[in-house]
Amino acid sequence: MKVVKLAGLWEKKDKQGNPSLIGDLNKISKVVVMKNTSKNKDKDPDYFLCIGPKSKKVKGGKSSH
């Protein structure tokens, strides 16, 4: 099987200490892989893959989102 590398991912932790993987997909989109912290059954997924817009940087280095 031929694979294509889409993004590099960096591990981050949220305020509760839950790990996630975050990376830029392109100039306007980012991807996030988050652990399913509310998994109740074996059929529930272990992780979620999410895609969304990158935060826009404003003067002073703070994001606008």
N, C-alpha and C positions, 0 to 999 in steps of 0.2 A: 504494500500500500504506500503510495506517495503522499507525504504530508507537507503542509505549508506552514511555516512559522508566521503567526499573525502579530504577536506582541510579546514583549518582555513583561514579566509581572514581579511586583515587589510586595512582600508581606507587610501588612499593617495590622494593628490591633485597635478595636473600637474601645469606647469608654468602659465596657464591661470585660475587656480582655479577650474578646472573641477574635480570632485571626481572620483576615480576608486577604485576597490577592488582587492587586490593582495595577493596571497598566494602560498606556495609550494605544488605541487601535489605529488611529490616524490623527490628522490635525484637528478634527472636531469631535471625535468620539473617544470614550474610554470604556474599558471593560472591568468588571468587578466579579470575583468569584467569592461567594460567601457560604460559610458552613450553615446548614439548616439546623438552627438551635432549637427548633420546635418539632423535631422529628418524633413521631409517636409510633409508627409502624415500619416494618422492614421495607414495605413498598414505597415509603416516602423517600424522596431524594436525599442524599447526604450533603450535596452542595447545590447552589444556584449560580448560574452564569447570567450576569446582567450587563446590559450595554446602555450607555447614556451619553449626554453631551458633556464635553470637558468644561470645567469651571473656567470662566473668563477671569483673567488677572486684571486688577485695577491698580492704579497708582498706589504705591506703598506696599505692594506684594500681597494684599489680601484678595481672596476670591469674592466674586459678586454673588455666589450661590451659597 
